[in-house]
Amino acid sequence: MIKSLRPVFRIVACVVVAAIAAPAGNANDADAFAAAIRKTEPRSPEDECAGFQLPPGFQVELVAAEPDIAKPMNLAFDAKGDLWVSTSTEYPYAAKDGKGRDQIIVFKDSDNDGTYDRRRVFADGLNIPIGLCPYQDGVICFSIPNLWFLRDTDGDGAADHREVLYGPFDTSRDTHGMVNAITRGRDGWFYACHGFNNQSRVRGSDGHEVELSSGNVFRFQADGSRIELWSRGQVNPFGLVQNAFGDWFSADCHTKPVSLLMPGGCQPSFGGSHDGIGFVPPVMQHLHGSTAIAGIAIVPQHSFGEAFAGNTIGGNVMTGRLNQNRLIWDNDRYRAIQAEDFLISDDPWFRPVDVQFGPDGALYVADFYNRIIGHYEVPLDHPGRDRHRGRIWKISKVAGGDKSFPPTEADKALSELWSDYRSGHLTRASWIQFSQHPDATVRASAFAVLAEVFKRRTGATFKMGSDDDWLKRGLDDLHGNVRMKAALAAAETPSPVYTNLLCRRLLLERDPDSHVGHALRMALHKHLHAPENLRAAESCLADAAPDLWQTLCLAIPRQASAEALLCSVQAKGVQAEGVPAGSIESLLSHGLTHGDRRTQSDWIDWAQSRGVGDVPQRARWLADYLESAPPANLESAEIRDWASRLCESLLDSATPMDN
């Protein structure tokens, strides 16, 4: 039975206006926020609310608190404006029998007065649910150990049908860094973070399997048919958001509070390697005073005024703040510039784990109110862990006015473009119109759509041939984000013609290490696995940009790349001029590993040439190579002969021992 929350929401009298200073007290001491186990006592929702500091002109209201919710994890809104919350009592221990006490709760504003006054339990018996996203007649959510589709088929407001979409995911190593931030993209796919430590192998009904090793962001179809890896790396991503250009950003503990996620890109992680062409360039270097980051939202254009539009807001559960960054596109890259914290709490128990903008333009904050937030810093069975208190806050402008935010013309063109793609009605003529739209966000989206057309080979009634100038137009666009999207689209349709265009564009880029430059290198990395594309790139890059050419070849584990590299270094003479000393070992190892016997012999001759290391150095290169060489290469006569000659040279150069 639906329960009225009118008594609970009388607490909205606890409205904080930023002009009112927060009360002083011992909790303001920085030491109170440095402690892994907070030393203060819990406050009532009213008292906690009174300790919030906001920019002038903003207010905070309580939406829900214990006992109506336990520990809120993720927030989401459906098309009707209802607020969905995953909430846990079990955390940090999963229920041993698989059936927990956790719930998904829905709050409704039944009279449209701006206050959520109705509460219903949509699903119970869950086991540490985190990510959730309303969909059709229910919700897609995670509950140990699966991604589920929970449906209300009889219309009574509660789930009566439960279907496993994907799983089981590994949850044996960790229970706080699991699948979270399930968000539907404009392309119709659902995107989600795979959290820290666990090692999952999951497949869709089409048989395609992904391996998720800690970190990672993946996407999936709602019918269980396919799951794909979107980006690799990070440590414990917790929070996803898509901006006006259609780019995805995540918040991650232990790497960066804001990271750009490029499809197929690699992010830094604990000791993780990249794909040979480097990590996606960071958008920021600062950490906001801690690595305990959770949740990310981008301020909509008309929610908080021009001064805040486009900024990121993220939760910092260690410092008890909502951090803010100015997210800008600066010529050829994103930059997140640190701004004043959006909210500061003087209550050390304030733990903002998720932030979401609602359809009313307000910011909603999931507050995992607790003395302890650390998962490994404090024993899981520590008796000080609170299991029952939790709050949800709403932050909005104090002034009234129009709360409806009509879409702009550009917004409508995004919507129309993606709708045509998803329905399969996108034509070549209409795509060309979108790709020439005066708004750069629409042009960028047009090339993002094209990337999906090439990946899926569906969703459109046209094909792009090599005689089309679509790629050149995109790569020559004045806006860097459009050039980035054009490169990522070209990555999905390799050909020598497109390889040549990508190379020439990369040589023209002002900063090859920018986000545009990295997208071009990612596209070439896909292209150069084919020998004919490698030859096309060699003619363009080998002489014009030898360092870049060597970097690309080293990332291609093919015989053709070993031969191309050999030509590159041989062209510089036996003195190895222009070859950085630190890269000689990498070049040699690549050539010996991926070359055939003839190529191996030529690489050995090059290594023994005058000026390419002394005898002890060449011996160290050989020893390092033999440690990681494929077993078949150890039987190579060329390598055995080289080892023998090196041994003889070492013996000849040894100083005789005195009698």
N, C-alpha and C positions, 0 to 999 in steps of 0.2 A: 504494500500500500504506500502511495506517495505521501511523504511526510512534509508538513509545512515547516519552513525554517524562519518564520516571522520573528519568533523570540530571539533566535540566534542573531539575526541581522539588525537587532536593535543596537548591536555593538558598533554599527556604522556611525554612531555618535562619536566614535574614536576616529575622527578625521584629522589628519595632520596637514597643516599648510606650511610650506617651506619657510615662510617668514618667521615662524615660531622656532626659537632655538631649542635644541634637545637638552633635556635636563642633565645637569652634571652629576657625576657619581664615580664610584670606583671602577665601574665597567668601562669608563672612557680610557683608562690606563691601557697603553698598547700591550702591556704584558698579559692583560686579560684575553686579548685576541691571539696571542702567541702560544697560549697553552693548548696542548692537544686535548686535555681534559679541562673543560671550563670550570672555573672555581666559583662562579656566581650561581645563584639559584634561579630556577625558571620564573618567568613573569607571566602574568595573565595576558591575553591578547590586547586588552586595553593598554596595559603598561608597556608592552613591547611596542605597540603602535606609537605611543607618545615619544619614543626614543628615536624615531626615524627623522633624518634630515634629507630634504629634497631641494632641487633648484626652486627659486621663487616662482610662484604661480602654479605649483603642483600640489596635489593632495593624494593621500593614501587611505584606502578603506579596507576593512576586513570583509572578505567574501565568505570564508568558512574557517572553522577551527574545530579542535577536539571538543566533544566526542563524535562530531559528524564526519570527521575524517581522521585517519591515523597519520602515517607518514606519507605525504604526497611525493610522488616521484616525477611523473611527466604530466603536462597539461595539453589539451587539444580542444578545438572548437569544431562543431559540425555546421552544416549549412543553415540550420535554424538558429544558430547563435548559442546553443547549449554548450556548457562547459563540461568536459570529460576529464576525469582525474584518475590516475592509477595510484593506489594507496596501499601501504604495506604495514603490517604488524610483525610479520615473520622476520624481516630483515634484521640482522645480517645472516641469520641461519635459514636455509631452505627447509621447508617441511619435509621430514624424513619419509613420510608415506606418499609424498607427491601431491597431496591435497592440503593446501594451506588455508589460512584465515583471511587472505588478502582480497581486495575488492577493486572493481572499477565503478566509480560513482559518477552520476550525471546531475548537474545543477541546471535549473531552468529559471528564467525570468518570465513567469507566467502572465504578468500584466504589463510587460514592456515598460516598466518604470526605471530600468537601469539597475535593479537589484535582483540578484538570484534568490528566489524565495521558495523554490521547490527542490527537493533532493530525492533521488532514487538510486538504489543499488542495481546497476545493470548486470553485474556478474560478481559472484563470490566464489569461495573455494579456490582462489588463485594462489600462486606460489611466487612471491616477489615479482609481481608484474612491474615492468618499467615502461617501455615504449608502447604507445597506443595511438591510433589514428581512426576516427569515425569513418565508416564507409558503408554505403547503401543502408541496409536495415540493421546495422550493428557496428562492430568495431574490429579492426585488425590490431592485435596486441601480442606482446610477448609475455609468457608466463612459463617458468621453468618446466620443461626444457625446450619448448617449441614456440614458433610463431603461429598464432591461432586466428581464425575468423570466427568471432562470436556473433551470433545472429539472434534477433528477436523476430521470429517468424509468425507469432500470433498477435503482435501488436500490444502486448501488455506492459511494455517498457523494460522487460528483463530478458536476458539471453536464455533461449531454450534450445539452441543448437550450437555445438562446438565442433569446429573442423580444424585439423592440423594442416597448415599450409606448407610449412617447412620445418625440418628438425629431425632428430633432436640436435640442438646446439650443445656444445660442451659447456658445462657449468661446474665441472669438478674442481677447478682451481680457484674460482672466484665467484662471488655472488653480488658484487656491487658494480662490476664493469661489464654488464651483459647488454643484450640488444636494447637500444634506447633510441629516442628521438625519431620515431617513425614519422616520416613526412612525405606527403604526396607531391611529386614534381609536376611541372606543367606538361611533361611528356606522358603522363598517366602512370608512370612507374612509382613505386613506393621506395623511398630511400631510408636507410637506417644505419646507425653506428653499431659496430661490434666491439665491445669493450675490452678491458685489460685482461691479459694473461691467458684466457681460455683459447683452446685450439680446436676450432670447429671445421668439420667437413660436411657440407650441406648441398643437396641437389634438388632441382625441380623435377616435375613429372616428365620433362623432355630429356632427362638424363644428364644435363649439364651440371657439373659439380664445381663448387668453389671451396677454396681452403682459406679460412680466416684465422690468421695467426696473431692473436692479441690485436689491438687497434683495428684498423680497416674500416672502410665505409662500403656498403653494398646496396644493391637495389634489387627489387623483385616485383613480379606480377601478382596481382591480387587473386588469381585463380590457381596459384600454386604451380604454374607451368614452368617458370624460369627464374633463376636467381643469378646475379652477376656481380663480380667485384667491380666497384667503381674507382676506388683509390686505395693504395696500399700504404701501410705505415701508421704513424702516430702511436700513442701509448694507451690512452683511455679516453677516446672521443666521447663526449657527452653533450650533445646539442648540435642541431643542424638548422640551417636557414638558407633560403634561395633569394637572391636579390633581383632587382629589376632587369639586369642583363641575363638572368637565368643561371648565374654562377652560384655554386654551392660553397658555403663556408661552415666550418665546424669549430667548436670549442673543444680543447683537449687538455686534460691534466698532464703536466710534465713536459709538454712541448710548447705550444703557444695558445693563448686565449682566442685568437682568431687566425684561421688558416684557410687559404684558398684550396679547394679540392678540384683538381683537373682530372678528367676521365682518363684512367690508366696511369696517372701520375703517382709518384712515390713521395711520402712524407717522412721526415726524420722520426726515429723511434729509439728505444733502448738497444743500441748496438746493431740496428738493422741496416741492411745495405740498400742501395738504390739500383736502378736498372742499367747503370752504366753511363747515363747522360746527366745524372745528378738529381737532387731533390727539387721538388717544386719550390721556387724562390719564396721565402717568407714574406708576409705582408707587414710584420712587426718584429721588434726585438725585445720589447719590454714585457714584463710578466705581471704587472699590477700587484707586486708585493707577495705573491704566492703562486704555487702551481695547482692549488685546489680550485680548479675552474669547472663550472657546470652550467650549461645552458648558454644559448646565444640567440638574440633577436635583432632585427634591423628595424629601425623606426620608420614606419610608413610615411609617405610624403606629407600627409596632412594631419597626422595624429598629434604631434607635439609642437608644431610650428617649424618654420624654416631653419631655425638655429639647431634643431635636433634631427631633421629629416636625413635619412640615410645612415645615421650613426648606428654602431653596434652597441648593444647593452648585454652584459653577461654577468652571471652570478659568481661571486668569489666567496666560497663557504668558509674560508679560513679567516679572512679579514672582516667578514660580515658586511660586505658592500656589493652594490651593483656597479661594476666598472663600465666605463664608456670610452669608445674610440670613434674618431671621425674616419669613416671608411671612404676613401676617394680613389678614383682612377686617375693616375698621374702619368699621362702620355702613353706609356707602354706597360704599366704595372699597377697593381693595387697597393695602396698603403693604408695602414691603420694607425692613425696618429692619436696618441694618448690625450684624452680630454678629462675634465673634472669628473670624479665619480658621480653617478646619477643619484644614488641613494647611499647614505651612511647610517648604520645602526649603532647605537651604544649598548645593545644587548648582545653579549658574546654567543648567545644561543641561536641567533638569527643565521639560518643556513639556506641561502637561495640556490636551489638545485635545478630549477627550470624557470625560464621566462618566455612568455608568449604574448603577442599582441592579439587582442580579441577583435571581433567585427565592429565593436563600438569605438575602436581606436585607442582603447586603454591598454596598459601593460599589466599582465597578470603574472604573479610571482608565486612559485611553489616554495614554501618555507619548511624545510625538513628540520623543524625546531628541535635542537638537541644539544646536550652537553658534549657529546663526542660525535665527530664526523669521520675521523680517520679510520680507514679500513685495516691497515696493517700497522699503523703507528701505535694503536691501542689494541690490546687483545679483544677478539670478537666477543668473548664472554664477560667482558668487564661489566660489573653491575651498574655502573653509572650511565650506561647507554639507555636513553629514553626510547620507549617503544610505542608511545601512545599520543604524544603531542605533535600537532602539525597545523600549519596555517596556510591560507591562500590570501594574497593581498592583491588589490587593484589600485593602480596608479594612473591618475588622469589629470588633465588640466583643470584648474579651479574654475575658470570662467566657463559659462555655459556656451550656448551657440549651437550651430549645426553639427550634429554628431554623425551625419551621413557623409561619406566621402565618395562622391561619384567618380567612376573611372575616367581617366584622361583618354584622349584619342589614341595615344600610344598604348595605353593599357588595353583598349578595345582591340587594336591591331595585334597585340600578343595573344590575346584570348582567341581571336579569329584564326590566326595562323596555326596555333597548336590544336585547336578544335578541328580544323580541316585535316591536319596530319593524322590525328587520332581516329577520325572517322574514315580515313582513306580517300578523301575528296580533294586533296591538295593537287593542283595542276601546275604544270611548268610555268604557265603564264602568270598565275597568281603568286607563285613563289618568287618570280622575278620582280613583281611589284613590291612584295614585302622586302626583298633584298635591296631595293632602291628607296625604301621609305626614308623620309627626312630625319626621323628619330633614330639615333644610333642603337637604342635598346631593341628596336624592332629589327633593324638590319642584323644585329648580333644574333637575335633569336632565329632569324631566317637561316643562318648558317648552322646554328645548333640543331634546327629541324633537319637540315640536309645531312648532318652527321648521323642522325637517327635513321634517315631514309637509307643511307649507305650501309649502316649496321644491320638493319632489319630487312632491307629490300622490300619493305611494305610501307603502307601509309601514304603512298603517293601514286599518281597515275602517269608519272614521267620518269625519264632517265636522263642523267647528265653525261654526255659523251665528252671525249677529249677535244672535240672541236668547239665546245662551249667556252666562253670567257668568264664563267661564273667564278672560278678560283682567282683569276687575275684581278677581277673587280674587288673581291673580298680582301685579297692580300694587299691591294693598293688603297684600301679605304683609309680615309683620314683619321678615323677613330681606331685606336689600338685594340680595343676589345673586339671590334668586328674582325680585325686581322687575326686576332687570336682564335676566334671561333672558325674563321675560314681555314686556318691551319689544322685545327682539330677535325674539321669535316674532311679535309683532304687526306688526313691520316687514314680514313676508312676506305679510301679508293685508290690504292697505289698504282702508279703507272710512270714510265720514264718522263712523259710530258709534265705531269704534276710534280715529279721529283725535281725537275729542272726549275720550275717556277718557285718551289719552296726554297731551294738553294739560293736562287737569286734574291728572294725576299729576305732571307736570313742575312745575306751580305749587306743589305741595305738598312737593316735595323740598327738604330743608334746604340742600343744596348742589347747584345745577344744573350745576356743573362737575365733579362727582364721576363715577365710572364709571357709576353708575345714571343720573345726569343725562345723560351723554353717550350712553348707550344709548337714552334717550328721544328725544334730539335726532336720533340716527341713524334711529330709526323714523319720526319725523315727516318727516325729509328724504325718505324713500322715499314717504311718504303724500302729501306736498304737491305732487308732480308732477301729480297729478290735480286739476283745478279745483274739483270738488265737495268734495274734502278740504281744499283751501286755504281755501275759504270757511268750512268748519267750524272750522278752526283760527283764522281771523281773528276770528270771533265770540268766541272764548275768550281769545286772547292779545293782540290788537292794543291793547286798552286796559289790560289787567291787567299785561302785560309787554312794553312797546313795544320795548325794546332787543333782547330775545329774538326778538320777532316779526320785526324788521328783519333780524336775523342769519339766521333761517330763510329768509326771502324772498330774501335775497341769494344763497343757495346753490341757488336754484331757477331755472334759465335758461329761464323761460317768460314769455309775455305776461301771464298772469294774475298772476304774482308782481310784475311791474312795475306793474300797475294797483293791486295791494294795497298796495305800498309807497307809491305816490303818495297813496292815501287816507290812509295813516298819517301822512305828513309834512304833508299839507294840513290834517289835523285839528289840527295843532299851530300853525297860523297862519303868516302870511308871515314872521314873525320866526324861524322854524325853531327855536322853543324846544324843548328836550328832544332835539334832534338833535346828537350830538357833532360838533364841527367836523371832526374827522379822518374822519368817515364820510360827509360830504356828497358828496365826490367819488365814493365807491363807490356811493352811492345814485343819483346822477345818471348815472353811467356805466351802471349796471344798467338804469335806466329808459329811457335812450336806445337801448341795445343791444337790449333785448327787448320794448320797447313798440311798438305800432303808431303810425301817423302822428299820430293824435289824441292818444295818450298821450305821444308825444314832444313835441308842442306844449305839453301841460300841464306836462311836466317842465321845459321851457325857460322857461315863464312862472314856474314856481316858483323856478328858479335866478336869474331876473332880479328876483325880488321883493325888496323892501327888507329888508335885514338878512342876506341869503344871500350873503355875500361881496361884496367891492368889485369894480370893473370889471376891474382887472388879475388878481384871483383867478379871476373867472369866465372870463377869457380863458385862463388857465392850465388850468382844468378842461376847456375846450373843446379846447385843443391836446393835452392828455393823452388825451382821449377819441378824437380823430381819429386818433391814432397807432395805436390798437388796434381801431378801429371796423370792423364788417363793411363790405365794399365797397359793398353796396347802400345802407347808411345814409348814405354820403357824398353820395348823390344826393338825399337828403331835402330838400325845399324848406324845411321848418321849420328844419332845422339850418343850411342855407345862409343863411336870413334871419337866424338868430341870430348867425352868424358876421359877417354884414354889419353888424348893429347894434352888435356888440361892437367891430368895427373903427372905426366912426364914434365910438363912445363913447371909445375909446382916443385917437383923434385929437383929439377935443374937449377931453380932459383933459390932453393933452400940454402941457408948458411951452414957449412960443415961444423959439426960439434968439435970442440977442443978435446984432445986426448987428456 
